[in-house]
Structure formats: C-alpha cells, structure tokens
Amino acid sequence: MVAQREKILIFIIFLCVGFLTGCATMSTNRKGSSPGGIAPKVYSADYDKVFMKAVDAVSQCSWQITFTDKATGVISARTPTNLWTWGDNVSIRIQKVDNDKVKVDVSSGTRNQVVDWGRNSRNITKYFKSLDLLLSESK
C-alpha cells in the first residue's frame, strides 16, 4: 500500500514538473507574429535613430541584450528570471520601410515554461511604451 502511494506521488510530481517547465521553444515567434495581436509599429524617423533608441529601450526595460546587428535590424534580449518566471526571450526586428519610415516588430517567447500567463504581451507593450517615450523625447 505504501509503495503504491509513493508511485502515485512520484507520478504527480513528474506531471507537475512537466507542466511547469514545458519546452524551451519560442512559441510566439511563428511567422513573426506577436502574441495578443500586438501589431508592429511604424515610426516616422531615421533608421539609425530608431535602431539606437530601440537598443536604449531594451536597457530601459532592464532586460539583458544578448545580440544586436544594425545591418540586419535585429536585437535579441532576455528578461530577468524571478519568482514567477524563468525569463523570456525577446526579439526585435527593425526594418526600413522608405526614406523616413521605420517598422519595428517585437516578439516575446517564454523560456522553459508551457504557459506565459500573458507575460509575453506585457513584455511587448512595455517595450513599445519605452521606445515611444525615447523617440518622443528626441524630437
């Protein structure tokens, strides 16, 4: 009887661990789409200025920059680990639309968790608020 309880308890523990950790894929990066229907933004500004402010916005969000490439317009970052999350991977893509317009697309994906509890949408919203503020201050 005790051995059977131990087996059930071990099974429940494995089930909980599997649910909480999940896989390490960025499920929200499919086809460049952002979670929650958050659309890319287009800014009327110079590409160099937007890229510089985009990097500054990552720092302002207190995220760790893991990769930048101005030529391709890619910025990668990580949100910090805390009590509620192992952190998230954030990808920012900056693209020149024409001479005075630049498109910024942001996606966020959880690391090692199955459910994001809306965190990825909050990451994207937080990032765009920071970028909007930085670009409006520099006009």
KOLSE-93324 format. One record per residue (C-alpha): x, y, z; residue in three letters; residue number from 1. Coordinates in steps of 0.02 Angstrom, whole numbers, plus 50000, padded with zeros to 5 digits. Layout:
N
- u;v;w;res;n
- X;Y;Z;ALA;NUM
...
END
This chain:
139
- u;v;w;res;n
- 50000;50000;50000;MET;1
- 50142;50122;50044;VAL;2
- 50237;50079;49885;ALA;3
- 50083;50116;49780;GLN;4
- 50061;50287;49865;ARG;5
- 50243;50328;49831;GLU;6
- 50221;50283;49647;LYS;7
- 50068;50394;49635;ILE;8
- 50157;50536;49723;LEU;9
- 50308;50521;49608;ILE;10
- 50193;50520;49456;PHE;11
- 50105;50678;49516;ILE;12
- 50272;50765;49548;ILE;13
- 50333;50722;49372;PHE;14
- 50169;50782;49299;LEU;15
- 50182;50949;49392;CYS;16
- 50364;50973;49344;VAL;17
- 50324;50934;49162;GLY;18
- 50181;51059;49161;PHE;19
- 50281;51198;49242;LEU;20
- 50440;51180;49140;THR;21
- 50375;51128;48970;GLY;22
- 50489;51151;48822;CYS;23
- 50612;51289;48781;ALA;24
- 50540;51344;48614;THR;25
- 50487;51519;48571;MET;26
- 50307;51477;48531;SER;27
- 50258;51657;48494;THR;28
- 50385;51684;48355;ASN;29
- 50285;51592;48222;ARG;30
- 50285;51692;48060;LYS;31
- 50346;51847;48152;GLY;32
- 50180;51867;48241;SER;33
- 50167;51939;48414;SER;34
- 50052;51869;48547;PRO;35
- 49890;51955;48588;GLY;36
- 49876;52033;48416;GLY;37
- 50002;52169;48453;ILE;38
- 50045;52239;48283;ALA;39
- 50215;52307;48230;PRO;40
- 50233;52496;48239;LYS;41
- 50292;52613;48103;VAL;42
- 50390;52767;48156;TYR;43
- 50423;52923;48053;SER;44
- 50608;52936;48091;ALA;45
- 50780;52894;48026;ASP;46
- 50830;52709;48033;TYR;47
- 50991;52745;48131;ASP;48
- 50898;52846;48261;LYS;49
- 50762;52714;48283;VAL;50
- 50891;52575;48299;PHE;51
- 50989;52671;48431;MET;52
- 50831;52711;48530;LYS;53
- 50773;52530;48511;ALA;54
- 50932;52470;48596;VAL;55
- 50910;52602;48731;ASP;56
- 50730;52544;48759;ALA;57
- 50791;52367;48796;VAL;58
- 50905;52437;48931;SER;59
- 50766;52547;48997;GLN;60
- 50659;52391;49018;CYS;61
- 50801;52316;49124;SER;62
- 50825;52173;49002;TRP;63
- 50991;52096;48954;GLN;64
- 51043;52124;48773;ILE;65
- 51107;51960;48701;THR;66
- 51132;52010;48518;PHE;67
- 51124;52163;48406;THR;68
- 51154;52182;48220;ASP;69
- 51118;52353;48148;LYS;70
- 51142;52293;47968;ALA;71
- 51001;52165;47981;THR;72
- 50899;52263;48108;GLY;73
- 50896;52127;48240;VAL;74
- 50904;52148;48428;ILE;75
- 50887;52000;48546;SER;76
- 50863;52015;48733;ALA;77
- 50818;51917;48889;ARG;78
- 50703;51968;49029;THR;79
- 50765;51927;49205;PRO;80
- 50719;51770;49300;THR;81
- 50610;51798;49451;ASN;82
- 50491;51707;49567;LEU;83
- 50357;51694;49431;TRP;84
- 50457;51656;49275;THR;85
- 50621;51586;49210;TRP;86
- 50629;51739;49099;GLY;87
- 50580;51770;48920;ASP;88
- 50671;51789;48754;ASN;89
- 50628;51950;48664;VAL;90
- 50664;51977;48480;SER;91
- 50655;52149;48399;ILE;92
- 50660;52170;48211;ARG;93
- 50686;52342;48136;ILE;94
- 50656;52370;47951;GLN;95
- 50668;52525;47842;LYS;96
- 50502;52549;47752;VAL;97
- 50554;52700;47649;ASP;98
- 50664;52855;47670;ASN;99
- 50580;52920;47827;ASP;100
- 50483;52771;47896;LYS;101
- 50544;52625;48000;VAL;102
- 50444;52472;48055;LYS;103
- 50478;52393;48225;VAL;104
- 50411;52219;48261;ASP;105
- 50431;52137;48432;VAL;106
- 50400;51958;48484;SER;107
- 50423;51877;48653;SER;108
- 50431;51693;48700;GLY;109
- 50441;51607;48866;THR;110
- 50593;51506;48915;ARG;111
- 50564;51335;48991;ASN;112
- 50379;51363;49029;GLN;113
- 50221;51300;48946;VAL;114
- 50108;51445;48994;VAL;115
- 50159;51628;48988;ASP;116
- 50010;51696;49088;TRP;117
- 50005;51849;48974;GLY;118
- 50185;51894;49012;ARG;119
- 50239;51899;48829;ASN;120
- 50104;52026;48784;SER;121
- 50155;52131;48934;ARG;122
- 50338;52123;48878;ASN;123
- 50293;52188;48706;ILE;124
- 50181;52325;48774;THR;125
- 50315;52378;48899;LYS;126
- 50445;52384;48761;TYR;127
- 50340;52490;48643;PHE;128
- 50299;52612;48784;LYS;129
- 50485;52633;48819;SER;130
- 50527;52654;48636;LEU;131
- 50384;52778;48608;ASP;132
- 50444;52882;48755;LEU;133
- 50626;52883;48698;LEU;134
- 50580;52931;48520;LEU;135
- 50461;53068;48576;SER;136
- 50594;53143;48691;GLU;137
- 50720;53155;48549;SER;138
- 50611;53253;48427;LYS;139
END
